[in-house]
């Protein structure tokens, strides 16, 4: 393992969920952080500046601004916007390619790309395959690069995949067969793993790590929430047809297919020993059963 990085780390996506978690983890380690932002005057950018983060204005269509923002940094974390259509896939690939090329021009010693689980193979999921192509470009760039590939976010259970309370029972419904284990990771731990890699306090075997903090079936997930609430729980598997668009259907189909690939949770914990499993995440976030009683 190399000597711990002590120079400035550049972060693209610092005002978002995952990039923000990377910044949090880097600041916890007293690292110097430079956030690459489109609008330094935005409220979120200014909130970063108030925490001691350096701001660098960039434009994705301006290679000079990208290379200048990466000058003298020792590490660079970036992610690309999620693509929901063919046009957005093409735009995401252009942005990712430009960022990699800028890192080459700036001579960045280490790049960490926030990709997605399964991006080492083409899947037919637009926003997965776009990252696959960016990974390929990064691999050909000559840069020292590490891929972090998150799975489903545990945070989704606080929003779009939240369980409900129905007649005194915790109910979880997902368009996922009940015998399929969902691979998941907390956003906090995405940030912590990426920070450890950027600071060279850890390495990813083979230059990539699949970010899985836990993998549980629907009934097991429901039971975890029920145990926290002290209530009975049940799981209902829904058909993919309940999803509002084709992208979501393809994504959940991919979640199911991902279960066929083995996970090595020990690798993630070797990088971040405090990686949360779902029960720990439920406890850490202070989750409580919803107060509204559905169907009554």
Buried (B, 14 or more C-beta within 10 A) or exposed (E): EEEEBEEBBBBBBBBBEBBBBBBBBBBEBEBBBBBBBEEBEEEBBBEBBEEEBBBBBBEBEBBEBBBBBBBEBBBBBBBBBBBBEEEBBEBBBBBBBBBBBBBBBBEBBBBBBBBBBBBBEEBEBBBBBBBBBBBEBBBEBEBEBBBBBBBBBBBBBEEEBEBBBBEEBBBBBBBBEEEBBBBBBBBBBBBBBBBBBBBBBBBBEEBBBBBBBBBBBBBBBBBBBBEBBEEEBBBEBBEBEEBEEEBBBBBBBBBBBBBEEEBEBEBBBBBBEEBBBBBBBBEEBEBEBBEEEEEE
